Amino acid sequence: MRLFELLLLLSNLGLFALTVGLKKGRRRTPLFALSGIATLLLVIHGTVEGYRIQLVFPYCITILFLVISGYRYLKKTGLPQIPRFMLGSVYTAIAIMLVGTAGLLYAFPVFQSPEPTGEYQVGTQSFHFVDAHREEIFGETSDGKRELMVQVWYPAQAGTGKYAPFIPDTPILRYMAENYGLPGFLFQHLKYVSSHSYSRAEVSSAQISYPLILANPGNGSSRFLHTSQAENIASHGYIVAVIDPTYNTFATEFPDGRITTNRTNELFSPSHDYQTERGNRDKLGKVLTGDVAFVLDQFELIQSGQIPSHFKGRIDLNHVGVFGHSIGGATAYDASFDPRIAVGIDLDGGLYRLQDREGLRKPFMFINSESYYEKLKRVMDNRAYTDEELNRMGSTREWEDQVAADKKLELERMRDAVNGGGQLLYIENTEHLNFTDVPFISPIFKMLGITGKIAPERANTVINAYMLDFFDRYLKNQGGVLMKGADSRFPEAKKPDSLGRSPGKGEAPANH
């Protein structure tokens, strides 16, 4: 809760307490004085912090008390006598509004994201790329070309001024709220959330060039929901470019003001059989993998100066990594077959195009949620679902048998990656969205079980530590400490024993 919105809420509670607690003849001056203070706080709050819908009740209460107390103070007369039951109803309504406001401020905070842990300041800027060689197959028209917005975070010279907003493209906020089944206006306060990056700052001169890491969000997500990960990696000396996969995000705004929303959900339907669903996922995956290759092409042009940018000559294209979440993690795996990419990380994403590829023979890390790992463990142990479980899931045995067959092939791919210098681990008490910045947006997600029991800040710390350690090992030839085995600093990180048995809670992770 921000300072002045907290003070405004407390002043409203004070007004309510004075009204209820003081006798009628003694209220006039204290109420008028406190109403003036509350009004001043209201103005300062709006000027310094910005108004937001979650505080609409205190705004109205403040103005109401100012008008009534001002009238009483200046006229030296009271208002007409109000029946006791009506007065009680008004007091009850105000109490409910103030309690409700406190709940809204808790549920929808103007949060502070974790600070980057590296030695570099962080800069950020966006790029708009158009692939003239690929048709946009998910668009509303059949003649469009594939367009992408890419957000870059990078080591910067010491910044000045304000940090860039966490989500600078404010028109997309209503689509974000609707994506989670909430009214479109409910996330407008996120425009006040600050990142830890300076917009368009100069690239740090501490090194001649920096390794490049490409990243991919999950279905219905956004590049901005990986800000804390990108900032942290960039603060340790990397250029991190997060791709917004057009029509696969909840919304993407382009420089001309156009906004595209998610259309790839149309590929998936409960009426489809498993083969159709898998085919559509592979179809989408092919486009997303193509996005990574195309963006890497663009950074080659930026590095050479063919696309004007202050990144010219500053990108180390001999050391390129990739990561992603959910289907973006599967994209990271599939894109890693590109010989230009040295290493990759999949954050809780099931793989696609499994039948099209042999195993990846380069270092690749899988970091899974505990809930997803439990599904993989069921397949490892050949445990079938009971009829009761299938009914509860709303699934069929035929469907789950096909899922299990694909997961067995996925496990083979994981074993290949581990044998190639990679890793597999899961983080205790995490769910799928703990690998994004979603848990910071509202504690309601945790209460509903959408995110795991682990504290958002702790999950962020653990995941970032393992990602950075892995990239440092293979892109900078340093670090790699966390790859050697259990680390007492991160007991939540569990490494299965050869993909066959997972350590129980409280049991030390096994070494590879």
C-alpha positions, 0 to 999 in steps of 0.5 A: 500500500502506498503512503498517501493512500494509506494515510487517506484510508486512515483519515477516513477511519478517523472521520468515521470514529469521530462521527460515531464516538463524539457527542453531537455538540462536540463534533463540529470543529474536529470533523471539519479539521480532519475533513480538511486534512483528508481532502489535502491527502486526497489531492496529494495522493492524486498528484503524487501517486495517482488515483485508482478505482480501488479507492473510489469509496474513500474518495467519495467519503472524503468529499461527503464529509468535507461538504457536510462538516463544512456546511455545519461549521460555516453555518453554525447549524446542524443538518435536519434531524435524521431518523436513528435507523437511517443514521445507523444504515449510513454508518454501517454502509461507511464501515462496509465501504472502508473495510471493503477498500482495505480488502481491495488494496490488499488484493490489488496492490501497487506492488514493488517487484524484486530488485535486480541482484547484479552489479549493472544498472538496467536499461530497456527499450522495445523493437518492432520487427516485421518478417516479410517472408512469413504470412500471419496465419493467426490474423484477421486478414489473410494477407498480413505479415508476421509482426513482433514486438520485442522488449530488450533489457540490458546492462546500462550506464548509470541511469538518471530520472524515473524508472520505466513503468512495469507495463508501459503499454497501458491500453493492454491492461484491460485485456490483461484483467479480462484474461483472468476473468476480471472486469477490464478496469480492475488492473488499471492501477498497474500503470503506477507499478515501476520497473527497475529499468531506465528507458532507452539508457545507453549500453554499459561500457564496462564490456565490449559486448554482452551475451544475448538471451532470447525469451518467450512467454506462455500462451495468454501471457505477455513479455512484461510478465517476465520483467523481474527475470529479464531485469535480474539476468540483464543486471548480471551482464546479459542482453535479454530480449523477450518476444511478444508472440503476436496473437498468443499474448493476452494483448500486444500494442504496436507503435501505430496504436493497433492492439492484437489479442489472443486468437490461438486459443481457437486452436484448442477445444474440448470437442477435439480429439487428442491427435487434433489437439497435439497437431494444433499445438505443433502448428502453433509451436512451429510459428513460435520457434520461427519467431525466435529464429527470426528475432535472432536474425534481426539481432544479427542485423542490429549487431552489424549495423544494418538495423540502426541501434545503439546495440551495434557491435555490443551483442556477443552472438557467439554466446546466445541462450534462450528461455521461456515459460509454458509453451514458451519453454517448449519454444526454447527447447525447439529453438535450441536446435538452431546451431546459433543457440548454445543453451536453453531453459524451459520453465514448466512447459510441456514440449511440442513437435516431439515426433519431429525431432531427435533428442537435443544434444546440447546443455538444456535445463528444465525447471518445473513446478511441483504440480507438473513434476508430480504429473511426470512422476506419475508417468515415470512410475506407470501409475494410471488414473482411477475412474474416480480421478478421471471423473474429477478431472473431466477426462477419459482414459483414452485421452490420458493414455495418449498424454502419458505416451507423449510424456514418456517421449518427453522424459526421454528428451529430458534424459538426453538433455541431462546427459548433454550437460543439462539439468532437471529440477522442480521447485517445491510448493510452486504452481505454473504461474510462479514462473512469471510475475503474476504472483506479485500482481495479487495475493488472491492468486495464491489464495485461490491456488492459482499460484503455489504456497511458496512466497512470490519473492522466494520463488523468484529468488530461487528460480532466478538463481538457478537460471543465472547459474546455468547461463553463466556456466555455459555462456560465460564459463563461470558459475555452475555451482548450483549444478554440482548438487544440493545447496543449503541456500535453496532447499526448495529446489529438488533434483530427481535421481536420474528421472526415476525417483524424486526426493521426499520433502525434507530429503536432500536432493541427489547429485547428478 
